[in-house]
């Protein structure tokens, strides 16, 4: 039988991952999917926002926003999703790049198909889980010969525990 120290060593990583994970839920308010003239749609399905307030650094909270996005390709040709080009627009207008592992690897969504993926954004200051945000996919999706233009998807986060 393993010692209590060995058991704790085995359980601790699982506990830390669970404690740090942001719970994904539908946003409190959602501006709806963004639809391009080429027939490609970007929707924000679920999200999670975690905000750590630090007493010694007021206004400099660590905020992590995770979003689950669906790209629905209504075009005949395949769409390429460049996840590293998506930006999260903060209430102050600043645009945050994703900190998602592997985001530089493009995804392909065949014509008539849909695919979901998650992105993670982190920053100190600028974001607030109680304030509206916008996900800007503009430049993040291309068809073989062109970049697909979108309006940002606005949403009000649901704060995770």
HELIX and SHEET records of a PDB file:
HELIX    1   1 UNK A    4  UNK A   20  1                                  17    
HELIX    2   2 UNK A   83  UNK A   85  5                                   3    
SHEET    1   A 5 UNK A  29  UNK A  30  0                                        
SHEET    2   A 5 UNK A 153  UNK A 156 -1                                        
SHEET    3   A 5 UNK A 132  UNK A 136 -1                                        
SHEET    4   A 5 UNK A  87  UNK A  89 -1                                        
SHEET    5   A 5 UNK A  95  UNK A  97 -1                                        
SHEET    1   B 4 UNK A  34  UNK A  35  0                                        
SHEET    2   B 4 UNK A  40  UNK A  52 -1                                        
SHEET    3   B 4 UNK A  62  UNK A  73 -1                                        
SHEET    4   B 4 UNK A 114  UNK A 124 -1                                        
SHEET    1   C 4 UNK A 107  UNK A 109  0                                        
SHEET    2   C 4 UNK A  79  UNK A  81 -1                                        
SHEET    3   C 4 UNK A 141  UNK A 143 -1                                        
SHEET    4   C 4 UNK A 146  UNK A 147 -1                                        
END                                                                             
